[in-house]
Amino acid sequence: MPEVLEAKVRISKKNTLYIPKAIAEAVGIGEGSVVKLRVEGSKIVLEPIPDPFDVALKGPKYAKTTFEEFERESEGIRGNAG
């Protein structure tokens, strides 16, 4: 069973919530991260939205190509566009 991290936090006057460092790190968020909030019954669920550039650079790769293959393919697309 996965480890459960919990923290008791207080909401500030302007409804600001500070996420403890250990919890933020556990889900991979930090300053500038984008998250989605939703209500499920009486709970607020916060879900990280991965940065598309991070996913492209660090995420799993599904295909491989060489520069030559990419160049050949792009020339074919340009040739059909004109």
Backbone as JSON, one array per atom type, in Angstrom:
{
  "sequence": "MPEVLEAKVRISKKNTLYIPKAIAEAVGIGEGSVVKLRVEGSKIVLEPIPDPFDVALKGPKYAKTTFEEFERESEGIRGNAG",
  "N": [[0.84, -1.18, 0.0], [0.57, 2.27, -0.84], [2.52, 4.95, 0.64], [1.02, 7.21, 2.9], [0.72, 10.62, 3.04], [0.05, 13.21, 5.25], [-1.13, 16.38, 6.4], [-1.92, 18.98, 8.64], [-3.25, 22.03, 7.93], [-3.69, 25.63, 7.91], [-6.08, 27.88, 6.63], [-5.52, 31.04, 5.2], [-6.43, 34.58, 5.69], [-7.12, 35.47, 3.11], [-8.01, 33.2, 1.87], [-5.82, 31.63, 1.22], [-3.81, 28.82, 0.79], [-1.14, 27.07, 2.07], [0.95, 24.65, 0.88], [2.55, 22.01, 2.41], [6.09, 21.35, 2.15], [6.97, 18.62, 1.91], [4.69, 17.32, 0.98], [4.16, 18.68, -1.41], [6.49, 18.03, -2.85], [6.15, 15.27, -2.99], [4.15, 14.95, -4.88], [5.21, 16.22, -6.99], [5.06, 19.05, -7.45], [5.66, 22.61, -7.5], [6.75, 26.02, -7.1], [5.09, 27.91, -9.5], [3.9, 25.74, -10.69], [1.04, 24.23, -12.27], [-2.18, 23.44, -11.23], [-5.19, 21.48, -10.9], [-8.28, 22.09, -9.39], [-10.97, 20.49, -7.8], [-14.28, 19.74, -6.62], [-15.37, 17.1, -4.7], [-18.01, 15.79, -3.38], [-17.81, 16.63, -0.09], [-15.17, 17.21, -0.2], [-12.1, 18.76, -1.25], [-10.24, 18.34, -4.06], [-6.99, 18.35, -5.23], [-5.18, 18.35, -8.12], [-2.2, 17.76, -9.82], [-1.22, 19.29, -12.9], [0.59, 18.19, -15.47], [3.42, 19.84, -16.97], [3.5, 20.37, -20.4], [5.94, 20.56, -21.81], [7.82, 19.49, -20.02], [6.86, 16.88, -19.92], [7.28, 16.11, -22.58], [10.08, 16.27, -22.71], [11.01, 14.74, -20.52], [9.34, 12.6, -20.17], [8.04, 9.25, -21.0], [9.21, 7.74, -24.01], [7.77, 6.97, -27.15], [8.41, 6.38, -29.73], [11.13, 6.21, -32.08], [13.3, 8.15, -34.07], [15.47, 9.11, -36.71], [17.51, 11.98, -37.5], [17.71, 12.19, -40.25], [15.47, 10.71, -41.14], [13.43, 12.29, -40.09], [13.88, 14.7, -41.48], [13.44, 13.86, -44.15], [10.73, 13.18, -43.99], [9.58, 15.68, -43.32], [10.19, 17.12, -45.61], [8.57, 15.82, -47.43], [6.04, 16.53, -46.47], [6.08, 19.32, -46.84], [6.32, 19.38, -49.62], [3.81, 18.44, -50.39], [2.16, 20.42, -49.47], [2.3, 22.7, -51.07]],
  "CA": [[0.0, 0.0, 0.0], [1.41, 3.46, -0.9], [2.64, 5.77, 1.83], [0.05, 8.31, 2.98], [1.23, 11.84, 3.66], [-1.01, 14.09, 5.72], [-0.7, 17.57, 7.12], [-2.97, 19.89, 9.06], [-2.86, 23.39, 7.55], [-4.7, 26.65, 8.17], [-6.38, 28.76, 5.51], [-5.29, 32.43, 5.6], [-7.56, 35.52, 5.51], [-7.48, 35.57, 1.69], [-8.23, 31.83, 1.41], [-4.58, 31.07, 0.71], [-3.42, 27.55, 1.41], [0.26, 26.74, 1.86], [1.14, 23.2, 0.82], [3.85, 21.65, 3.01], [7.12, 20.95, 1.19], [7.0, 17.16, 1.7], [3.53, 16.94, 0.17], [4.39, 19.23, -2.75], [7.53, 17.22, -3.48], [5.63, 13.92, -3.24], [3.33, 14.95, -6.1], [5.98, 16.87, -8.05], [4.68, 20.43, -7.74], [6.46, 23.65, -6.87], [6.4, 27.36, -7.54], [4.79, 27.99, -10.93], [3.15, 24.57, -11.16], [-0.39, 24.42, -12.51], [-2.97, 22.36, -10.65], [-6.64, 21.54, -11.1], [-9.05, 21.89, -8.17], [-12.36, 20.09, -8.01], [-15.01, 19.37, -5.41], [-15.98, 15.77, -4.69], [-18.77, 15.76, -2.14], [-17.35, 17.7, 0.8], [-13.71, 17.24, -0.28], [-11.44, 19.5, -2.32], [-9.17, 17.51, -4.63], [-6.0, 19.12, -5.97], [-4.49, 17.43, -9.02], [-1.18, 18.42, -10.63], [-1.32, 19.21, -14.35], [1.98, 18.19, -15.93], [3.84, 20.8, -17.99], [3.69, 19.6, -21.63], [7.35, 20.53, -22.19], [8.47, 18.51, -19.15], [6.43, 15.55, -20.36], [7.96, 15.83, -23.84], [11.5, 16.08, -22.5], [11.35, 13.77, -19.48], [8.39, 11.49, -20.16], [8.38, 8.07, -21.79], [9.26, 7.92, -25.46], [7.01, 5.91, -27.79], [8.96, 6.11, -31.05], [12.46, 6.75, -32.32], [13.54, 8.55, -35.45], [16.76, 9.76, -36.92], [17.37, 13.29, -38.1], [17.49, 11.98, -41.68], [14.06, 10.31, -41.32], [12.6, 13.47, -39.81], [14.06, 15.63, -42.59], [12.77, 13.27, -45.31], [9.28, 13.29, -43.76], [9.18, 17.08, -43.38], [10.24, 17.52, -47.02], [7.37, 15.26, -48.05], [4.88, 17.35, -46.06], [6.2, 20.61, -47.53], [6.07, 19.15, -51.04], [2.37, 18.25, -50.57], [1.44, 21.62, -49.03], [2.38, 23.78, -52.04]],
  "C": [[0.89, 1.25, 0.0], [1.4, 4.25, 0.4], [1.64, 6.92, 1.78], [0.72, 9.48, 3.7], [0.05, 12.7, 4.04], [-0.41, 15.28, 6.43], [-1.93, 18.38, 7.49], [-2.48, 21.29, 8.75], [-4.01, 24.35, 7.83], [-4.85, 27.51, 6.93], [-6.22, 30.2, 5.99], [-6.52, 33.29, 5.33], [-8.03, 35.58, 4.06], [-7.67, 34.19, 1.06], [-6.99, 31.21, 0.78], [-4.24, 29.82, 1.5], [-1.95, 27.3, 1.08], [0.41, 25.23, 1.94], [2.5, 22.87, 1.42], [4.8, 21.07, 1.97], [7.09, 19.45, 0.9], [5.85, 16.7, 0.81], [3.7, 17.45, -1.26], [5.41, 18.39, -3.5], [7.01, 15.83, -3.84], [4.81, 13.85, -4.52], [3.99, 15.73, -7.24], [5.53, 18.27, -8.43], [5.58, 21.39, -6.99], [6.0, 24.99, -7.4], [6.21, 27.37, -9.06], [4.04, 26.79, -11.48], [1.69, 24.93, -11.35], [-1.1, 23.19, -11.96], [-4.45, 22.56, -10.98], [-7.29, 21.27, -9.75], [-10.45, 21.45, -8.53], [-12.97, 19.69, -6.67], [-15.62, 18.0, -5.63], [-16.7, 15.6, -3.36], [-18.35, 16.92, -1.27], [-15.82, 17.82, 0.8], [-13.26, 18.13, -1.44], [-10.27, 18.64, -2.78], [-8.28, 18.41, -5.47], [-5.2, 18.13, -6.8], [-3.46, 18.18, -9.86], [-1.47, 18.24, -12.12], [0.11, 19.28, -14.88], [2.23, 19.24, -17.01], [4.12, 20.01, -19.27], [5.16, 19.52, -22.07], [8.13, 19.54, -21.32], [8.12, 17.1, -19.58], [7.17, 15.16, -21.63], [9.44, 15.52, -23.62], [11.84, 14.92, -21.56], [10.47, 12.53, -19.49], [8.83, 10.32, -21.02], [8.33, 8.37, -23.29], [8.58, 6.71, -26.11], [7.55, 5.57, -29.18], [10.36, 6.71, -31.14], [12.56, 7.11, -33.78], [14.92, 9.15, -35.54], [16.5, 11.13, -37.52], [17.06, 13.14, -39.58], [16.03, 11.6, -41.96], [13.13, 11.5, -41.11], [12.67, 14.46, -40.97], [13.32, 15.14, -43.84], [11.25, 13.43, -45.19], [8.82, 14.73, -43.88], [9.24, 17.61, -44.81], [9.02, 17.01, -47.77], [6.13, 16.07, -47.72], [4.92, 18.69, -46.77], [5.89, 20.47, -49.0], [4.57, 19.02, -51.33], [1.57, 19.5, -50.24], [1.39, 22.68, -50.1], [1.69, 23.44, -53.28]]
}
